[in-house]
Amino acid sequence: MQLPEPVTGARILAFGGYQPDNVVTNDDLAQVMDTNDEWIRSRVGIISRRIAGPEETVTDMAVAAAGKAIAGSGVSPADIDLVIVATCSTEAPIPNASASVASRLGIHAPGAYDLNAACAGFCYGLANASDAIRAGSARNVLVIGSEKMSAWIDPEDRSTRIIFADGAGAAVVGPVENPGDEPGIGPVVWGSAGAIADRIVIKDRTSFLVQEGQSVFRWATTELHPTALSALDQAGVKVEDLAAFVPHQANLRIVEALARKIGVPRERVADDIQYAGNTSSASIPLALARMTEHGELPSGSPALLMGFGAGMCYAAQVITVP
């Protein structure tokens, strides 16, 4: 039996992001429920969020974000041989989003699968892409986080409606070309806390998402920072060398608490939740796409990613900014 020749590592070639046009502000929500701008900002740090239209799907948003990532990568659709869509909010589990996304982008007959690790999904997908490339199972991989969370939120539930939003982010991942070059995606440190998986649930086909907000907040702010520190250690990167810490944009108070425990200065911490809301698996790639587009992340610099959410799944890894 002959196995493919392995490569030394994988790297991110480009990011792309997409948000729906419809902006919903805190004042807009105050018109339809008992809330106000100050209350929302003080509890979750959100000022506005984007909500998809009735006909806009997870697949539509994934295609839009991925098209931008491919355009910036220097890789043609014909050269992509694996497509991974991280999502927990499709209308139905069949057909999967990934194969449809690939077809609409002109990617012919790639491996294609959807991945559900909720808000940690993009980090899980990135790890799978890196492993596939290093093992020789794929050469160029398209990893997308795309969510239409608004479809699964009770419009009368203040605790979830003020937080969740829609959007997509994507990355094209390719091999490290030269044997002596360092990998651009570090080892993933991941895990789950299934004993408390009932803290965020959708009970059945006719139910909306519900969560125990305070319990999730305590878990995220007290249990997860060692995972991020372990990812730094395994990648051989020091906190002070990071250009950015890009965690899942769950809640600004959670983001800031994690940054303090890890030791990342506030100015290097992504805070897209203020104008994007919580977009689950899309939040990390959306933030990365915006930050790179605005020149906030120098090419070649290290960034620490950390996803966490329903499941309760979590994952962290260090990447090199393309």
Secondary structure, 3 states (H helix, E strand, C coil): CCCCCCCCCEEEEEEEEECCCCEEEHHHHHCCCCCCHHHHHHHHCCCEEECCCCCCCHHHHHHHHHHHHHHHHCCCHHHCCEEEEECCCCCCCCCCHHHHHHHHCCCCCCEEEEECCHHHHHHHHHHHHHHHHHHCCCCCEEEEEEEEHHHHCCCCCHHHHCCECEEEEEEEEEECCCCCCCCCECCCEEEECHHHHHHEEECCCCCCEEECHHHHHHHHHHHCHHHHHHHHHHHCCCHHHCCEEEECCCCHHHHHHHHHHHCCCHHHECCCHHHHCECHHHHHHHHHHHHHHCCCCCCCCEEEEEEEEHHHEEEEEEEECC
